[in-house]
């Protein structure tokens, strides 16, 4: 098994949003998408056996990779609504409002199953509370 190195990159928010969309269109994580681009660019052969390099997980029956979990249980069935999509869909002042709203509306029309995790809800409420406090504070002065 290959050893991997984690690193952090800093990119503009708009670039990251586009990157997430492109990765999702190819059914890849952002990490896998970037790794494949880098490997293509520098001429390194892609590892085809395991798309997610973080090992195998025991589920009681057999060892299964994260990629196999995704392909078997989630591909084409459920879509995680990112916290940003949730926030943008209610923030009419956001430049992403129309896109976020459209994603949700199209999903509903096509009977897509959206998933919202506990973490998404915590982030969503934290952002809304912070924004609400800012608005309330402005209105009091």
Helices and strands as residue ranges (DSSP letters): H 13-25, H 30-42, E 56-58, E 63-65, H 66-69, I 70-74, E 78-80, H 83-88, H 97-109, E 113-115, H 118-140
